[in-house]
Amino acid sequence: MADCANCRTANAAGRRFCAACGAALPQPCPACGFANAESDRFCGGCGRPLGLLAQPDAAPQAQPEMRSATVLFVDLVGYTRQTAAAGAEALHDLLGHFFRLADAAVERWGGHVDKHIGDAVMAVFGAPVAHENDPERALRAAVEILAAVGRLSFPDGTPLAVHAALATGLLLAAKTGSDRHATYTVTGAAANLAARLHDLAGPGEIWLDPRAADAVAAMAELEPLPPQAVAGLALPVAPSRFRALRHRGQQGEPPLVGRAGELTRL
């Protein structure tokens, strides 16, 4: 059902114009479901072009594609313990507030909120919309979330804290699910690694996998950590812990990355 903004008439699903007054109706994006105005050229929810709204099967996201992207996982520290003590009802509004803060930060930095899992947010930077500095955007979103959450507290007065992790790599971006329910998401090792690293990060910490760390080294101070055994991976991973953002004058020239083979031959 779609309500007409002009006359408030409830219209049947699939209509593009109001049955009562003929005004254009909001059109859901075939990729993320965000309700867009008839005249909108790009989706307000995920940024994809809307020229093919009437033919969702022809949308770019309908076909699986490999994308270089950065996955951000962030969730509340101690939420399960607080739920056991105070009850889910007492924490419902607080969880909603956290999701609104986190989602707004992700969208402000050009990312896509992939899903909410319990008290965790999974976001993707690089799919469906890509930028040349997606790892940097993901890190800045994580920093903003940590700062915003630090001003909140649980019902018993315990300050809220989150832990987060970023991982960068090639991911399969596609609609995944069944005929009854399908969503646009990413699948791959980087998504799994981000989830594992964020489990290892302490309260108020942001961990980065080696590829994400290389990508943000020019704009962030990072602390290399000892190799960590990660469930599901045969070899340990050497992550880095975020310390601070560099001031613009401190950034200098960005490092040359991704050319280890060529540099070895030289």
Accessible surface in RSA format (square Angstrom, percent):
REM  Atomic radii and reference values for relative SASA: ProtOr
REM  Chains: A
REM  Algorithm: Lee & Richards
REM  Probe-radius: 1.40
REM  Slices: 20
REM RES _ NUM      All-atoms   Total-Side   Main-Chain    Non-polar    All polar
REM                ABS   REL    ABS   REL    ABS   REL    ABS   REL    ABS   REL
RES MET A   1   159.40  82.5 104.42  69.1  54.98 130.9  85.23  72.5  74.17  98.3
RES ALA A   2    24.42  22.4  18.74  28.9   5.68  12.9  24.42  34.4   0.00   0.0
RES ASP A   3    91.93  64.4  78.32  78.0  13.60  32.2  21.94  51.6  69.99  69.8
RES CYS A   4     0.32   0.2   0.18   0.2   0.13   0.3   0.06   0.2   0.26   0.3
RES ALA A   5    78.63  72.3  59.89  92.4  18.74  42.6  61.76  87.0  16.86  44.7
RES ASN A   6   106.00  73.1  72.52  70.1  33.47  80.6  17.39  41.8  88.61  85.6
RES CYS A   7    51.51  39.0  25.13  28.0  26.38  62.0  32.44  82.2  19.07  20.6
RES ARG A   8   185.95  78.1 166.69  85.0  19.26  45.8  63.42  86.7 122.52  74.3
RES THR A   9    46.44  33.0  39.46  40.0   6.98  16.6  33.43  44.9  13.01  19.7
RES ALA A  10    58.78  54.0  36.71  56.6  22.07  50.2  36.71  51.7  22.07  58.5
RES ASN A  11     2.89   2.0   0.08   0.1   2.81   6.8   2.81   6.8   0.08   0.1
RES ALA A  12    59.29  54.5  53.18  82.1   6.11  13.9  54.10  76.2   5.19  13.7
RES ALA A  13    82.58  75.9  54.18  83.6  28.41  64.6  57.64  81.2  24.95  66.1
RES GLY A  14    77.87  96.0   0.00   N/A  77.87  96.0  43.29 118.8  34.57  77.4
RES ARG A  15   101.09  42.4  89.76  45.8  11.32  27.0  26.41  36.1  74.68  45.3
RES ARG A  16    95.49  40.1  90.70  46.2   4.79  11.4  37.15  50.8  58.34  35.4
RES PHE A  17   101.62  50.8  99.90  61.9   1.72   4.5  99.90  60.6   1.72   4.9
RES CYS A  18     5.07   3.8   0.00   0.0   5.07  11.9   0.00   0.0   5.07   5.5
RES ALA A  19    73.16  67.3  37.20  57.4  35.96  81.8  41.23  58.1  31.92  84.6
RES ALA A  20    69.24  63.7  27.06  41.8  42.19  96.0  35.69  50.3  33.55  88.9
RES CYS A  21    58.25  44.1  19.39  21.6  38.86  91.3  29.44  74.6  28.81  31.1
RES GLY A  22    45.74  56.4   0.00   N/A  45.74  56.4  27.06  74.3  18.68  41.8
RES ALA A  23    30.72  28.2  19.83  30.6  10.89  24.8  30.54  43.0   0.18   0.5
RES ALA A  24    48.25  44.4  25.29  39.0  22.95  52.2  25.29  35.6  22.95  60.8
RES LEU A  25     0.61   0.3   0.05   0.0   0.57   1.4   0.61   0.4   0.00   0.0
RES PRO A  26    46.18  33.7  41.62  37.9   4.55  16.6  41.72  34.4   4.46  27.7
RES GLN A  27    16.24   9.1  16.24  11.9   0.00   0.0   0.58   1.2  15.66  11.9
RES PRO A  28    86.15  62.8  80.27  73.2   5.88  21.4  80.27  66.3   5.88  36.5
RES CYS A  29     3.56   2.7   0.00   0.0   3.56   8.4   0.00   0.0   3.56   3.8
RES PRO A  30    24.63  18.0   3.07   2.8  21.56  78.4  15.84  13.1   8.79  54.6
RES ALA A  31    11.31  10.4   1.44   2.2   9.88  22.5   2.09   2.9   9.22  24.4
RES CYS A  32    54.18  41.0  15.21  17.0  38.97  91.6  22.00  55.7  32.18  34.7
RES GLY A  33    48.06  59.3   0.00   N/A  48.06  59.3  26.60  73.0  21.46  48.1
RES PHE A  34    98.08  49.1  88.78  55.0   9.30  24.2  97.09  58.9   0.99   2.8
RES ALA A  35    63.36  58.3  46.49  71.7  16.86  38.4  46.49  65.5  16.86  44.7
RES ASN A  36     1.67   1.2   0.18   0.2   1.49   3.6   1.49   3.6   0.18   0.2
RES ALA A  37    51.72  47.6  41.84  64.6   9.87  22.5  46.38  65.3   5.33  14.1
RES GLU A  38    52.44  30.1  32.42  24.5  20.02  47.7  20.07  38.8  32.37  26.4
RES SER A  39    98.69  83.4  70.96  94.7  27.73  63.9  55.83 118.9  42.86  60.0
RES ASP A  40    59.72  41.8  46.66  46.4  13.06  30.9  10.20  24.0  49.52  49.4
RES ARG A  41   188.98  79.3 176.29  89.9  12.69  30.2  66.81  91.3 122.18  74.0
RES PHE A  42   114.72  57.4 102.97  63.8  11.75  30.6 102.97  62.4  11.75  33.6
RES CYS A  43     6.49   4.9   0.00   0.0   6.49  15.2   0.00   0.0   6.49   7.0
RES GLY A  44    59.77  73.7   0.00   N/A  59.77  73.7  29.31  80.4  30.45  68.2
RES GLY A  45    24.09  29.7   0.00   N/A  24.09  29.7   8.97  24.6  15.12  33.9
RES CYS A  46    13.97  10.6   0.58   0.6  13.39  31.5   7.97  20.2   6.00   6.5
RES GLY A  47    33.06  40.8   0.00   N/A  33.06  40.8  21.08  57.8  11.98  26.8
RES ARG A  48     4.10   1.7   2.70   1.4   1.40   3.3   2.20   3.0   1.90   1.1
RES PRO A  49    71.29  52.0  71.29  65.0   0.00   0.0  71.29  58.9   0.00   0.0
RES LEU A  50     9.99   5.6   0.69   0.5   9.30  23.4   1.38   1.0   8.61  23.2
RES GLY A  51    74.70  92.1   0.00   N/A  74.70  92.1  42.63 117.0  32.07  71.8
RES LEU A  52    68.66  38.2  67.09  48.0   1.57   3.9  68.65  48.2   0.00   0.0
RES LEU A  53    27.02  15.0  12.12   8.7  14.90  37.5  12.21   8.6  14.82  39.9
RES ALA A  54    71.22  65.5  35.92  55.4  35.29  80.3  46.50  65.5  24.72  65.5
RES GLN A  55   108.27  60.5 102.97  75.3   5.29  12.6  32.30  68.8  75.96  57.6
RES PRO A  56    61.25  44.6  59.97  54.7   1.28   4.7  60.09  49.6   1.16   7.2
RES ASP A  57   128.12  89.7 115.22 114.7  12.90  30.5  37.59  88.5  90.53  90.3
RES ALA A  58    56.97  52.4  30.91  47.7  26.07  59.3  41.71  58.7  15.26  40.4
RES ALA A  59     5.22   4.8   3.74   5.8   1.48   3.4   3.74   5.3   1.48   3.9
RES PRO A  60    72.94  53.2  57.93  52.8  15.00  54.5  68.91  56.9   4.02  25.0
RES GLN A  61    10.29   5.8   9.32   6.8   0.98   2.3   1.73   3.7   8.56   6.5
RES ALA A  62    31.92  29.3  12.90  19.9  19.01  43.3  13.95  19.6  17.97  47.6
RES GLN A  63   121.80  68.1 121.22  88.6   0.58   1.4  49.19 104.7  72.61  55.1
RES PRO A  64    81.62  59.5  60.73  55.4  20.89  75.9  60.73  50.1  20.89 129.8
RES GLU A  65    64.24  36.9  57.53  43.5   6.71  16.0  26.19  50.7  38.05  31.1
RES MET A  66   113.41  58.7  89.16  59.0  24.25  57.7  76.92  65.4  36.50  48.4
RES ARG A  67    44.73  18.8  42.37  21.6   2.36   5.6  14.17  19.4  30.56  18.5
RES SER A  68    69.17  58.5  51.34  68.5  17.83  41.1  33.47  71.3  35.70  50.0
RES ALA A  69     2.01   1.8   0.00   0.0   2.01   4.6   2.01   2.8   0.00   0.0
RES THR A  70     0.00   0.0   0.00   0.0   0.00   0.0   0.00   0.0   0.00   0.0
RES VAL A  71     0.00   0.0   0.00   0.0   0.00   0.0   0.00   0.0   0.00   0.0
RES LEU A  72     0.22   0.1   0.22   0.2   0.00   0.0   0.22   0.2   0.00   0.0
RES PHE A  73    16.24   8.1  16.24  10.1   0.00   0.0  16.24   9.8   0.00   0.0
RES VAL A  74     0.02   0.0   0.02   0.0   0.00   0.0   0.02   0.0   0.00   0.0
RES ASP A  75    20.62  14.4  20.62  20.5   0.00   0.0   0.00   0.0  20.62  20.6
RES LEU A  76     6.03   3.4   0.03   0.0   6.00  15.1   0.03   0.0   6.00  16.2
RES VAL A  77    41.90  27.6  34.07  30.8   7.83  18.9  36.76  31.9   5.14  13.9
RES GLY A  78    16.83  20.8   0.00   N/A  16.83  20.8   7.47  20.5   9.35  20.9
RES TYR A  79    32.83  15.3  31.20  17.8   1.63   4.2  21.43  16.1  11.40  14.1
RES THR A  80   112.52  80.0 108.30 109.8   4.22  10.0  76.33 102.5  36.18  54.7
RES ARG A  81   160.97  67.6 152.59  77.8   8.38  20.0  77.15 105.4  83.82  50.8
RES GLN A  82    12.43   7.0  12.07   8.8   0.36   0.9   0.69   1.5  11.74   8.9
RES THR A  83    37.80  26.9  34.61  35.1   3.19   7.6  34.58  46.5   3.21   4.9
RES ALA A  84    92.58  85.1  50.65  78.2  41.93  95.4  62.63  88.2  29.95  79.3
RES ALA A  85    89.84  82.6  46.98  72.5  42.85  97.5  56.96  80.2  32.87  87.1
RES ALA A  86    47.67  43.8  16.48  25.4  31.19  70.9  26.48  37.3  21.19  56.1
RES GLY A  87    24.14  29.8   0.00   N/A  24.14  29.8  23.10  63.4   1.05   2.3
RES ALA A  88    60.42  55.6  53.64  82.8   6.78  15.4  53.80  75.8   6.62  17.5
RES GLU A  89   151.94  87.2 131.24  99.3  20.70  49.3  74.86 144.8  77.09  62.9
RES ALA A  90    52.54  48.3  24.77  38.2  27.77  63.2  36.85  51.9  15.69  41.6
RES LEU A  91     0.00   0.0   0.00   0.0   0.00   0.0   0.00   0.0   0.00   0.0
RES HIS A  92   129.99  71.0 125.27  87.1   4.72  12.1  90.17  92.9  39.81  46.3
RES ASP A  93   112.80  79.0 105.49 105.0   7.32  17.3  40.26  94.7  72.55  72.4
RES LEU A  94    25.59  14.3  20.12  14.4   5.46  13.7  23.92  16.8   1.67   4.5
RES LEU A  95    30.51  17.0  30.51  21.8   0.00   0.0  30.51  21.4   0.00   0.0
RES GLY A  96    22.09  27.2   0.00   N/A  22.09  27.2  20.99  57.6   1.10   2.5
RES HIS A  97    69.04  37.7  69.04  48.0   0.00   0.0  36.10  37.2  32.94  38.3
RES PHE A  98     0.00   0.0   0.00   0.0   0.00   0.0   0.00   0.0   0.00   0.0
RES PHE A  99    28.18  14.1  28.18  17.5   0.00   0.0  28.18  17.1   0.00   0.0
RES ARG A 100   154.90  65.0 145.77  74.3   9.14  21.8  76.71 104.8  78.19  47.4
RES LEU A 101    48.95  27.3  43.94  31.4   5.01  12.6  45.22  31.8   3.73  10.0
RES ALA A 102     0.00   0.0   0.00   0.0   0.00   0.0   0.00   0.0   0.00   0.0
RES ASP A 103    30.19  21.1  30.19  30.0   0.00   0.0  11.18  26.3  19.00  19.0
RES ALA A 104    39.78  36.6  33.01  50.9   6.76  15.4  37.86  53.3   1.92   5.1
RES ALA A 105     1.42   1.3   1.42   2.2   0.00   0.0   1.42   2.0   0.00   0.0
RES VAL A 106     0.00   0.0   0.00   0.0   0.00   0.0   0.00   0.0   0.00   0.0
RES GLU A 107    99.44  57.1  81.03  61.3  18.41  43.8  21.93  42.4  77.51  63.3
RES ARG A 108   152.03  63.8 117.60  59.9  34.43  82.0  69.20  94.6  82.83  50.2
RES TRP A 109    80.81  32.4  80.59  39.0   0.23   0.5  80.69  43.0   0.13   0.2
RES GLY A 110    25.21  31.1   0.00   N/A  25.21  31.1  18.01  49.4   7.20  16.1
RES GLY A 111    10.84  13.4   0.00   N/A  10.84  13.4   0.40   1.1  10.44  23.4
RES HIS A 112    22.36  12.2  20.87  14.5   1.49   3.8  17.52  18.1   4.84   5.6
RES VAL A 113    33.04  21.7  18.97  17.2  14.07  33.9  18.97  16.5  14.07  38.2
RES ASP A 114    19.29  13.5   0.61   0.6  18.68  44.2   0.00   0.0  19.29  19.2
RES LYS A 115    78.65  38.4  69.66  42.7   8.99  21.4  66.79  60.1  11.86  12.6
RES HIS A 116    79.81  43.6  50.43  35.1  29.38  75.2  32.62  33.6  47.19  54.9
RES ILE A 117    86.43  49.2  79.49  59.2   6.93  16.7  82.37  59.3   4.06  11.0
RES GLY A 118    62.92  77.6   0.00   N/A  62.92  77.6  43.62 119.7  19.30  43.2
RES ASP A 119    23.58  16.5  22.81  22.7   0.76   1.8   0.00   0.0  23.58  23.5
RES ALA A 120     8.45   7.8   8.45  13.0   0.00   0.0   8.45  11.9   0.00   0.0
RES VAL A 121     0.45   0.3   0.38   0.3   0.07   0.2   0.38   0.3   0.07   0.2
RES MET A 122     8.29   4.3   8.24   5.5   0.06   0.1   3.20   2.7   5.09   6.7
RES ALA A 123     0.00   0.0   0.00   0.0   0.00   0.0   0.00   0.0   0.00   0.0
RES VAL A 124     0.97   0.6   0.51   0.5   0.47   1.1   0.51   0.4   0.47   1.3
RES PHE A 125     0.00   0.0   0.00   0.0   0.00   0.0   0.00   0.0   0.00   0.0
RES GLY A 126     0.75   0.9   0.00   N/A   0.75   0.9   0.00   0.0   0.75   1.7
RES ALA A 127     1.56   1.4   0.00   0.0   1.56   3.5   0.20   0.3   1.36   3.6
RES PRO A 128    13.63   9.9   1.95   1.8  11.68  42.5   1.95   1.6  11.68  72.6
RES VAL A 129    54.85  36.1  49.39  44.7   5.46  13.2  52.41  45.5   2.44   6.6
RES ALA A 130    60.29  55.4  36.48  56.3  23.81  54.2  36.66  51.6  23.63  62.6
RES HIS A 131    58.26  31.8  37.83  26.3  20.43  52.3  32.10  33.1  26.16  30.4
RES GLU A 132   182.35 104.7 134.95 102.1  47.41 112.9  59.71 115.5 122.64 100.1
RES ASN A 133    51.11  35.2  47.60  46.0   3.51   8.4  15.10  36.4  36.01  34.8
RES ASP A 134     6.73   4.7   6.67   6.6   0.06   0.1   4.19   9.9   2.54   2.5
RES PRO A 135    19.70  14.4  19.70  18.0   0.00   0.0  19.70  16.3   0.00   0.0
RES GLU A 136    46.00  26.4  46.00  34.8   0.00   0.0   2.51   4.9  43.49  35.5
RES ARG A 137    60.10  25.2  59.84  30.5   0.26   0.6   4.30   5.9  55.80  33.8
RES ALA A 138     0.00   0.0   0.00   0.0   0.00   0.0   0.00   0.0   0.00   0.0
RES LEU A 139     0.00   0.0   0.00   0.0   0.00   0.0   0.00   0.0   0.00   0.0
RES ARG A 140    64.83  27.2  61.70  31.5   3.13   7.5   6.65   9.1  58.18  35.3
RES ALA A 141     0.00   0.0   0.00   0.0   0.00   0.0   0.00   0.0   0.00   0.0
RES ALA A 142     0.00   0.0   0.00   0.0   0.00   0.0   0.00   0.0   0.00   0.0
RES VAL A 143    36.96  24.3  35.83  32.4   1.13   2.7  36.36  31.6   0.60   1.6
RES GLU A 144    48.42  27.8  42.89  32.4   5.53  13.2  33.31  64.4  15.11  12.3
RES ILE A 145     0.49   0.3   0.00   0.0   0.49   1.2   0.49   0.4   0.00   0.0
RES LEU A 146    37.72  21.0  27.55  19.7  10.17  25.6  27.80  19.5   9.92  26.7
RES ALA A 147    59.95  55.1  42.89  66.2  17.07  38.8  55.14  77.6   4.81  12.7
RES ALA A 148    11.94  11.0  10.02  15.5   1.92   4.4  10.04  14.1   1.90   5.0
RES VAL A 149     0.87   0.6   0.87   0.8   0.00   0.0   0.87   0.8   0.00   0.0
RES GLY A 150    49.95  61.6   0.00   N/A  49.95  61.6  24.71  67.8  25.24  56.5
RES ARG A 151   185.63  77.9 149.41  76.2  36.21  86.2  77.38 105.7 108.25  65.6
RES LEU A 152    34.50  19.2  28.24  20.2   6.26  15.7  31.91  22.4   2.58   7.0
RES SER A 153    56.20  47.5  42.20  56.3  14.00  32.3  12.61  26.8  43.59  61.1
RES PHE A 154     6.58   3.3   3.24   2.0   3.34   8.7   3.25   2.0   3.32   9.5
RES PRO A 155    80.83  58.9  36.48  33.3  44.35 161.2  50.02  41.3  30.81 191.5
RES ASP A 156   100.95  70.7  59.33  59.0  41.63  98.4  47.96 112.9  52.99  52.9
RES GLY A 157    49.31  60.8   0.00   N/A  49.31  60.8  30.95  84.9  18.36  41.1
RES THR A 158    55.78  39.7  50.75  51.5   5.03  12.0  36.74  49.3  19.04  28.8
RES PRO A 159    95.33  69.5  87.71  80.0   7.61  27.7  87.90  72.6   7.42  46.1
RES LEU A 160     5.93   3.3   0.02   0.0   5.92  14.9   0.02   0.0   5.92  15.9
RES ALA A 161    31.82  29.3  26.45  40.8   5.36  12.2  31.21  43.9   0.61   1.6
RES VAL A 162     2.52   1.7   1.31   1.2   1.21   2.9   1.31   1.1   1.21   3.3
RES HIS A 163    25.66  14.0  25.66  17.8   0.00   0.0  20.49  21.1   5.17   6.0
RES ALA A 164     0.00   0.0   0.00   0.0   0.00   0.0   0.00   0.0   0.00   0.0
RES ALA A 165     0.00   0.0   0.00   0.0   0.00   0.0   0.00   0.0   0.00   0.0
RES LEU A 166     0.00   0.0   0.00   0.0   0.00   0.0   0.00   0.0   0.00   0.0
RES ALA A 167     0.00   0.0   0.00   0.0   0.00   0.0   0.00   0.0   0.00   0.0
RES THR A 168    15.72  11.2  11.89  12.1   3.83   9.1  11.89  16.0   3.83   5.8
RES GLY A 169     5.89   7.3   0.00   N/A   5.89   7.3   5.89  16.2   0.00   0.0
RES LEU A 170   110.45  61.5  94.85  67.9  15.60  39.2  94.85  66.6  15.60  42.0
RES LEU A 171     0.17   0.1   0.00   0.0   0.17   0.4   0.17   0.1   0.00   0.0
RES LEU A 172    73.08  40.7  71.61  51.2   1.48   3.7  71.61  50.3   1.48   4.0
RES ALA A 173     0.78   0.7   0.00   0.0   0.78   1.8   0.00   0.0   0.78   2.1
RES ALA A 174     8.52   7.8   8.17  12.6   0.35   0.8   8.17  11.5   0.35   0.9
RES LYS A 175    85.12  41.5  61.81  37.9  23.30  55.5  34.67  31.2  50.44  53.7
RES THR A 176    74.62  53.1  65.50  66.4   9.12  21.7  60.64  81.5  13.98  21.1
RES GLY A 177    61.40  75.7   0.00   N/A  61.40  75.7  24.03  65.9  37.37  83.7
RES SER A 178    69.86  59.0  53.45  71.3  16.41  37.8  53.21 113.3  16.65  23.3
RES ASP A 179   160.61 112.5 119.38 118.8  41.23  97.5  41.49  97.6 119.12 118.8
RES ARG A 180   231.42  97.2 193.59  98.7  37.82  90.1  73.66 100.7 157.75  95.6
RES HIS A 181   128.38  70.2 121.58  84.5   6.80  17.4  88.54  91.3  39.84  46.4
RES ALA A 182    52.95  48.7  25.62  39.5  27.33  62.2  25.62  36.1  27.32  72.4
RES THR A 183    61.74  43.9  57.07  57.9   4.67  11.1  45.03  60.5  16.71  25.3
RES TYR A 184    11.20   5.2   5.38   3.1   5.82  15.1   5.38   4.0   5.82   7.2
RES THR A 185    14.22  10.1  13.44  13.6   0.77   1.8  13.13  17.6   1.08   1.6
RES VAL A 186     8.79   5.8   1.09   1.0   7.70  18.6   1.09   0.9   7.70  20.9
RES THR A 187    81.85  58.2  76.65  77.7   5.20  12.4  64.85  87.1  17.00  25.7
RES GLY A 188    21.84  26.9   0.00   N/A  21.84  26.9  20.52  56.3   1.32   2.9
RES ALA A 189    74.16  68.2  60.94  94.0  13.22  30.1  64.79  91.2   9.37  24.8
RES ALA A 190     7.56   7.0   2.42   3.7   5.14  11.7   5.84   8.2   1.72   4.6
RES ALA A 191    10.24   9.4   8.69  13.4   1.55   3.5   8.98  12.7   1.25   3.3
RES ASN A 192    97.77  67.4  94.32  91.2   3.44   8.3  24.36  58.6  73.41  71.0
RES LEU A 193    22.16  12.3  20.26  14.5   1.91   4.8  21.89  15.4   0.27   0.7
RES ALA A 194     0.00   0.0   0.00   0.0   0.00   0.0   0.00   0.0   0.00   0.0
RES ALA A 195    27.59  25.4  27.45  42.4   0.15   0.3  27.45  38.7   0.15   0.4
RES ARG A 196   107.47  45.1 105.71  53.9   1.76   4.2  12.49  17.1  94.98  57.6
RES LEU A 197     0.00   0.0   0.00   0.0   0.00   0.0   0.00   0.0   0.00   0.0
RES HIS A 198    11.38   6.2  11.38   7.9   0.00   0.0  11.27  11.6   0.11   0.1
RES ASP A 199    92.95  65.1  68.65  68.3  24.30  57.5  24.84  58.5  68.11  67.9
RES LEU A 200    77.68  43.3  55.75  39.9  21.93  55.1  58.97  41.4  18.70  50.3
RES ALA A 201     5.16   4.7   0.00   0.0   5.16  11.7   0.00   0.0   5.16  13.7
RES GLY A 202    20.72  25.6   0.00   N/A  20.72  25.6  19.53  53.6   1.19   2.7
RES PRO A 203    93.10  67.9  74.44  67.9  18.66  67.8  74.74  61.7  18.36 114.1
RES GLY A 204    44.21  54.5   0.00   N/A  44.21  54.5  22.74  62.4  21.47  48.1
RES GLU A 205    41.89  24.0  39.25  29.7   2.64   6.3  13.94  27.0  27.95  22.8
RES ILE A 206     1.44   0.8   0.58   0.4   0.87   2.1   0.58   0.4   0.87   2.4
RES TRP A 207    17.49   7.0  17.49   8.5   0.00   0.0  17.49   9.3   0.00   0.0
RES LEU A 208     0.00   0.0   0.00   0.0   0.00   0.0   0.00   0.0   0.00   0.0
RES ASP A 209     6.32   4.4   6.32   6.3   0.00   0.0   0.00   0.0   6.32   6.3
RES PRO A 210    59.27  43.2  54.51  49.7   4.76  17.3  59.14  48.8   0.13   0.8
RES ARG A 211   132.73  55.7 127.52  65.0   5.21  12.4  53.42  73.0  79.31  48.1
RES ALA A 212     0.00   0.0   0.00   0.0   0.00   0.0   0.00   0.0   0.00   0.0
RES ALA A 213     9.55   8.8   8.52  13.1   1.03   2.3   8.89  12.5   0.66   1.7
RES ASP A 214    73.96  51.8  70.88  70.5   3.08   7.3   5.92  13.9  68.04  67.9
RES ALA A 215    40.83  37.5  19.81  30.6  21.02  47.8  25.32  35.7  15.51  41.1
RES VAL A 216     0.10   0.1   0.00   0.0   0.10   0.3   0.10   0.1   0.00   0.0
RES ALA A 217    36.53  33.6  31.24  48.2   5.29  12.0  32.22  45.4   4.31  11.4
RES ALA A 218    18.17  16.7  12.33  19.0   5.84  13.3  17.94  25.3   0.23   0.6
RES MET A 219     4.38   2.3   4.25   2.8   0.13   0.3   4.25   3.6   0.13   0.2
RES ALA A 220     0.90   0.8   0.00   0.0   0.90   2.1   0.00   0.0   0.90   2.4
RES GLU A 221    66.46  38.2  65.53  49.6   0.92   2.2  16.02  31.0  50.44  41.2
RES LEU A 222    41.31  23.0  14.99  10.7  26.32  66.2  14.99  10.5  26.32  70.8
RES GLU A 223    57.07  32.8  54.79  41.5   2.28   5.4  25.91  50.1  31.16  25.4
RES PRO A 224   111.06  80.9  95.48  87.0  15.58  56.6  95.67  79.0  15.39  95.7
RES LEU A 225    18.85  10.5   9.73   7.0   9.12  22.9  11.55   8.1   7.30  19.6
RES PRO A 226    92.22  67.2  85.05  77.5   7.17  26.1  91.45  75.5   0.77   4.8
RES PRO A 227    90.68  66.1  71.48  65.2  19.19  69.8  71.48  59.0  19.19 119.3
RES GLN A 228    42.88  24.0  40.49  29.6   2.39   5.7   2.65   5.6  40.23  30.5
RES ALA A 229    92.79  85.3  66.96 103.3  25.83  58.8  69.15  97.4  23.64  62.6
RES VAL A 230     8.70   5.7   0.87   0.8   7.82  18.9   3.72   3.2   4.98  13.5
RES ALA A 231    66.51  61.2  44.13  68.1  22.38  50.9  55.85  78.6  10.66  28.2
RES GLY A 232    83.04 102.4   0.00   N/A  83.04 102.4  40.97 112.4  42.07  94.2
RES LEU A 233    80.10  44.6  60.53  43.3  19.57  49.2  62.85  44.1  17.25  46.4
RES ALA A 234   108.96 100.2  61.65  95.1  47.31 107.6  73.64 103.7  35.33  93.6
RES LEU A 235   139.97  77.9 134.41  96.2   5.56  14.0 135.33  95.0   4.63  12.5
RES PRO A 236    80.74  58.8  60.73  55.4  20.01  72.8  61.10  50.4  19.64 122.0
RES VAL A 237    17.35  11.4  14.15  12.8   3.20   7.7  17.35  15.1   0.00   0.0
RES ALA A 238    51.33  47.2  41.37  63.8   9.96  22.7  41.37  58.3   9.96  26.4
RES PRO A 239     1.51   1.1   0.00   0.0   1.51   5.5   0.07   0.1   1.44   9.0
RES SER A 240    14.13  11.9  13.97  18.7   0.15   0.4   0.00   0.0  14.13  19.8
RES ARG A 241    48.22  20.2  48.22  24.6   0.00   0.0   4.84   6.6  43.38  26.3
RES PHE A 242    30.47  15.2  19.76  12.2  10.71  27.9  19.76  12.0  10.71  30.6
RES ARG A 243   143.46  60.2 115.15  58.7  28.31  67.4  21.53  29.4 121.93  73.9
RES ALA A 244    39.77  36.6  36.49  56.3   3.28   7.5  39.77  56.0   0.00   0.0
RES LEU A 245    58.27  32.5  41.13  29.4  17.14  43.1  41.13  28.9  17.14  46.1
RES ARG A 246    78.24  32.8  69.21  35.3   9.03  21.5   2.47   3.4  75.76  45.9
RES HIS A 247   138.53  75.7 134.39  93.4   4.14  10.6  87.61  90.3  50.92  59.2
RES ARG A 248   210.24  88.3 193.59  98.7  16.64  39.6  74.94 102.4 135.30  82.0
RES GLY A 249    79.90  98.5   0.00   N/A  79.90  98.5  43.83 120.3  36.07  80.8
RES GLN A 250    98.22  54.9  73.17  53.5  25.05  59.7  33.86  72.1  64.37  48.8
RES GLN A 251    51.24  28.7  41.38  30.2   9.86  23.5   5.57  11.9  45.67  34.6
RES GLY A 252    62.08  76.6   0.00   N/A  62.08  76.6  42.28 116.0  19.80  44.4
RES GLU A 253   158.63  91.1 136.80 103.5  21.84  52.0  63.52 122.9  95.11  77.7
RES PRO A 254    95.91  69.9  80.65  73.5  15.25  55.5  80.65  66.6  15.25  94.8
RES PRO A 255    66.80  48.7  43.38  39.5  23.42  85.1  54.21  44.8  12.59  78.3
RES LEU A 256   127.41  71.0  98.37  70.4  29.05  73.0 102.28  71.8  25.13  67.6
RES VAL A 257    71.82  47.3  54.91  49.7  16.91  40.7  59.98  52.1  11.84  32.1
RES GLY A 258    66.05  81.4   0.00   N/A  66.05  81.4  38.93 106.8  27.12  60.7
RES ARG A 259   125.61  52.7 123.89  63.2   1.72   4.1  16.88  23.1 108.73  65.9
RES ALA A 260    78.09  71.8  67.77 104.6  10.32  23.5  73.43 103.4   4.65  12.3
RES GLY A 261    38.76  47.8   0.00   N/A  38.76  47.8  30.96  85.0   7.80  17.5
RES GLU A 262    76.76  44.1  75.78  57.3   0.98   2.3  36.50  70.6  40.26  32.9
RES LEU A 263    96.47  53.7  82.59  59.1  13.88  34.9  83.13  58.4  13.34  35.9
RES THR A 264   117.54  83.6  87.24  88.4  30.31  72.2  72.86  97.9  44.69  67.6
RES ARG A 265   184.60  77.5 147.92  75.4  36.69  87.3  79.30 108.4 105.31  63.8
RES LEU A 266   178.39  99.3 117.59  84.1  60.80 152.8 134.04  94.1  44.35 119.3
END  Absolute sums over single chains surface
CHAIN  1 A    14373.8      10717.6       3656.1       8325.0       6048.8
END  Absolute sums over all chains
TOTAL         14373.8      10717.6       3656.1       8325.0       6048.8
